[in-house]
Amino acid sequence: MLGPVLLAAARSDGIRRAVSAAPVTRPVVDRFVAGETLDDSLAAVRSLNARGLEVTLDHLGEDITDASEALRTRDAYLALAEALEAEDLGVRAEMSVKLSAFGQALPGGHDLALANVTSVVEAAAQAGTTVTLDMEDHTTVDSTLAILAELRERFPRTGAVVQSYLFRTEDDCHALAGEGSRVRLVKGAYKEPATVAFQDKHEVDKAYVRCLKILMAGKGYPMVGSHDPRMVAIAQDLAHRGGRKPDEYEFQMLFGIREAEQERLVSQGHRMRVYIPYGTDWYGYFMRRLAERPANLAFFLRSLATRG
């Protein structure tokens, strides 16, 4: 029952101020966020790469309110791409972007976001890496997939994210499972109405499996975004039955969550990519992590009690 409350809190400015000001918050946030600076993110990349883990980097920020903020987001990613190129990290580090941070929700936002993200995708290609477009709430899906289609005309390795809790996602998986596509499948972490999304966890899980079957049977490159042991096992079985080689799909998990499982999968020869968020605008991301798993919320509450 706390999940919807926390997701609503993720968009509350008042709660944002209270949580951000609490002395206990920063040490707990550090479990899920690599740091606030570019140097912090690069240090995390080097550490994870040394242990056989690949990464995708997210400069935190979303729901920006003016075009100047969108330009700052673009410039942060351009700096990231430049740093990856300088350190020759592009082979094992890609980038994830939220188009709302590039101006998608502003007037004329579709074209603004496309222009801003195109610069980043170009810089990523120069650095020897690529970009995946994160998916946000259901109102952004059509715009995000349209931007994806435009980007893939020049940069076919540009990836997409789909969320199994949306009713439409099975159809989207069929459309995206073609030759050369890269698709990260997740369950979904936004508060969505019952008119567009499954509300029951078991229904979301069943939808995830149906979508996973479509992607694994397709000609693209599935990216299995899940910490759920059942989904990991099902993905392994589907990949085996479909004759997929270890470099023809990958697992993805979040920074700071199920680290032992991440390393276990690597030890078994699987590709494992860690989603590394960094930056100062961590609040929305942090609250969604608390909402996703009771264990995350319990960890936060124990820290509050310990330090209180």
N, C-alpha and C positions, 0 to 999 in steps of 0.2 A: 504493500500500500504506500510505502514511502517513495517509491520510484517516481510516480507522477508529481508528488510534492517537490521533490528535488529537481525534476526537469523544469517545473514552473519557476523554481527559485533560480535556475540558471539564467533566466531572463529578467530577474528583478534587480534593479539598480540599488535599492535599499539593502537587500540581503547581500548583494555583492560588496557594498561598502563595509558591512558588519563583518562578513567572513574575512575579507582582505585585511581588516584592521586587527583581527584577533592574533595575539602573539604566537599561538600554537599553530596557526595555519601554515606558515611558510615551511617548517620542517616536514609536515605531512605532504604538502604539495610537491616537495622535492622527490617523493617516491614516484610520482607520476609524470613530472616535468623535468627535463634534463637541465634546465637552468634558464636564465633570462637573456643571455648573450649568444652571439654567433660562436664565440670561442667555447662556451659551455657545450653547445651542440656538437662542435667538431671533436671535442674531447670524448663525448659519448660515442660518436661514430668510431673513433679510433679504438676505444675500449671494446665495443661490441664486435667490430671487424676482427680484432685480435682473437676473439673467441669463436670465430667462424660464422658470426651472425651478420646478415645484411641489414640495411636500414632504409627507412623512408622518413624524411624530415618535414615537420610541419611548423612553420613560423606562426605562432598562435595569434588569432584575431578573427573576428567575424562580425556580421551585422554592423558594418561601419556606417557612419552617418553623413559623410561628405567625401567629395572626390579627392581631396588632399590626403585623407587617410588611405584611400585606395592606392594612391601613388606611393605612399610610405610602405605599404605592404609589398607592392611590386618591387620597390628598391631593396627591401630586405631580402627578397628572394633572389634578386640579381646579385646581391652581395654573397649570398649563400652559394649560388652557382659558380661565381668567381672563385670562392674559397675551395669548393670541391675540385674545380679544375686545377688550381694551384697546387693542391696536395695530392692530385691524381686519385681522388676518392670516388669518382663518378661510377666506376665499375661496380661498386658495392653499395652505393648510396644514391637513392632517387629522392624526389621531392613530392610532397602532397600539398595541395592547395584547396582552400575553401573560396569559392567564387564570391560569396557574400563579402569577403575581405577585399575583393578586387572591385567592388562597387555594383554587384549584380542587383541589389535591391533599390538602388537609387534611380531617379528618373533617367530613362535611357540607359539603364543599368546593364542590359544584356550586351549592348555594343561596347560599353565602357569596360565591362569585365573581360570581354573577348580581347579587346585591344591590350589591356594590361597583362592578361595571362599569356597572350601570344609572345610578348617580350620575354617572359620567364621561360616559356617552352623553348624558344630560340636559344636562350642562354644555357638551358639545360642540355640541349643537343650539342652545343659548343663544348660543354664540360664532359661530354661522353655519357650523359645520363638522360633521364626522362622525368616526366611529371604525371602524377595521378590526380584526377579531379575528385576530391571528396564530395560526397553527397550530403546535403543538408535536409531541411524539412521538405515535405511533399510539394509545396508550392514552387520549389526551385528545380524540380526534376526535369521538366521539359526544356527549360533554358539551358541547364547544365549539359544535357545530352545533345542539344543542338550545338553548343560550343564545342563539345567533344568531337562531333562529326566534322566541324570545320577544321579543328586542329589536326585531326587524323589525316586530312588530305595532304598536309605537308609533313606531319610528324606522326606516322602510323603507330608508334609505340606509346603514344599518350594513353594513359589508363583511365578507367572509370570505376566508380564504386556504386553498388546497388545494395538495397536494404530489403531483407526478406520479409519484414513486417508489412510492407506496402502491398496492397492487392495487385498492383500493376507489375510487380517485379518479375514474375515468371515470363510475361510477354517481353519485358525489357531484356531478360537473359537470352531469350531466343534471338532477339534482334542483335545482341552484342556478342554472341558466341562465334562469330565468323573468324576467318583466317586473319591472324596477326593481332587480334584484339587482346587487351589486358584488362581483366575485370576482377576487382576485389569484391567479394561477397561478405556482407556483414548482416547482423540481425537488425540493427537500427537503434539509435540512441536519442531520438527526439520525441517529444510528446505529440502524438498524432491522433486525430479524431477517429472514431469508430467507422466513419463513412469511407475512410481511405486505407485503414491499416488494421491488421489483427491486433486485438487487445490481450488475448490469452497467450501466455508464454508457450504452451504446447502447440498452439496453432502457428506461432512464429517459428518454432523449431521445425515443424513439419514443412512449412513453406521453405525454410532454409535448405532442407534436404532436397526438396523438389528442384529448387534453383541450382543447387550444387550438381545434381544429376545432369541438368541441361548444360551447364558450363563444362563439366568434365567430358560430356559426350560431344561437345562442339570442337571447333578447330582453333579456338583461341587459347589464351594462357590464363587459367584460373588462379586467383589469389585468395586463399581460404582465410578470411579474417574472423577467427574465433578462438576463444579460450576454453570452449566447452569440450571436454574429453570425448564425448560422444560424437561431436561433429568432426573432430580431428580424426577419430577412428573411421568414421564413415567416409571421409575424404580419402584416406589412405586406401580403403577398400575399393572405392570407385576408381581411383587412379590406377590401382593394380589391375582391376578387371578391364579397364579401358586401354591397357597397354601403355600408359603414359610413363615416360622416363622421368627420373628425378629433376631434370632441368626443364620439364614441360608444365610445371605448376609449382606453387610455393605456399607455405603457411605464413600468416602474418599475425603478430600479437603486439600488444601495447607495451611500451616502456614501463618497467616496474611491476608488471603483472605476469605471474607464472614463469618466472625466469628459469627455474629448474626444468620445466617442460620445454621451454625454448631450446635449452642446451641439449636436452634429451633428443629432440627431433633432429638437431644438427648431427649429433653422434650417430644417428641411424641413417645419415646420408641425405636427409631432406633439406631443401632450401627453406630457411627461416628468416623472415624479415621483421625487424622491430620498428614500430611506429614511434618516432622520437618527436615529441612536442617541445618547443622551447619558445621563450619570449615573455614579455611582461603581462600580456593579456591572457592569463591562464584561467580566469574564473569559470567561464562557461564550460570549458573542457573539463576542468576539475569536478564540477558539479555533475556532469554527465557520467564521469567515472564512478562517483559515489552512487548514482542512481542505478547503474548497471548491475552491480553485484553487492549483496549484503555484506560480503567480507570486506569490501572497500570501505563501506560506511562504518562497519564495526571498527576497522583500523583507525579511522578518523576519530570516532567517539572515544576509543580507548586512549588515544593520544590526548584528547581534551581532558579526560578524567585524570590521566597521569600528571598532566602539567597544571591542572586546575588547583 
